[in-house]
Amino acid sequence: MKINLKTRKQSHISKVRDHIFYQHMKMTRETKGIDELKGKELNQKVKELQSISRRMKEYQKYLNLLLF
């Protein structure tokens, strides 16, 4: 069985896009209760959100490389 390279690439691109969307949804869910946090809890939550955002940017750069 021969697998078409174009199909494999499209499948991979789709998976990367889905992962970016999942990360976006995760970040949205995480921000819902942020207004109630203070002090160390708030700092920890901000670091988590920054981490998610950073990963989303990295995946977006990777996706742009794939699409060229």
C-alpha positions in Angstrom: 0.0 0.0 0.0 1.5 3.3 -1.1 0.7 6.4 0.9 0.5 9.7 -1.0 3.0 12.2 0.4 0.5 15.1 -0.2 -2.1 13.3 1.9 0.4 12.7 4.7 1.4 16.3 4.7 -2.2 17.5 4.7 -3.0 15.1 7.6 0.0 16.4 9.6 -1.0 20.0 9.0 -4.5 19.2 10.1 -3.2 17.7 13.3 -1.0 20.7 14.0 -3.9 23.0 13.5 -6.1 21.0 15.8 -3.4 21.1 18.5 -3.1 24.9 18.2 -6.9 25.1 18.5 -6.8 22.8 21.5 -4.1 24.9 23.2 -6.3 28.0 22.5 -9.3 26.4 24.1 -7.2 25.3 27.1 -5.9 28.8 27.6 -9.5 30.2 27.4 -10.7 27.7 30.1 -7.7 28.6 32.3 -8.5 32.3 32.2 -12.1 32.0 33.5 -11.2 32.1 37.2 -8.2 34.3 37.0 -10.0 37.4 38.4 -10.4 35.6 41.8 -6.7 34.8 42.2 -4.1 36.8 44.2 -0.5 36.6 45.1 1.4 33.4 44.4 -1.6 31.7 42.8 -2.0 34.5 40.3 1.7 34.5 39.5 1.6 30.7 38.9 -1.4 31.0 36.7 0.2 33.8 34.7 3.3 31.6 34.1 1.1 28.7 33.0 -0.7 31.0 30.5 2.6 32.4 29.2 3.8 28.8 28.7 0.7 27.9 26.7 1.0 31.1 24.7 4.7 30.5 23.9 3.9 26.9 22.7 1.1 28.2 20.5 3.5 30.7 18.9 6.1 27.9 18.3 3.5 25.6 16.7 2.2 28.5 14.6 5.8 29.1 13.3 6.1 25.4 12.6 2.8 25.4 10.7 4.0 28.4 8.6 7.1 26.4 7.7 5.0 23.5 6.7 2.8 25.6 4.5 5.6 27.0 2.4 
